[in-house]
């Protein structure tokens, strides 16, 4: 006689645990989406700041094509001074 009551009790516990698991999975999806948005915002901000830095060195950036700017960057980053300094920076931040 006690067994049906215990069975109902266990079934109720299973139902509550499944509902809690579903809630936690939904919360996990929400947090993952928020992390993705935060990463995107950080990247957008970084691109805008660094693009502004680049344009400050170009003088009149609107007169140059994307290909011309890329050529300038390739030339600039191909010098030994820049390559050495970049390797120093990367060594500092890489564990």
Buried (B, 14 or more C-beta within 10 A) or exposed (E): EEEEEEEEEEEEEEEEEEEEEEEEEEEEEEEEEEEEEEEEEEEEEEEEEEEEEEBEEEEEBEEBEEEEBEEBEEEEEEEEEEEEEEEEEEEEEEE
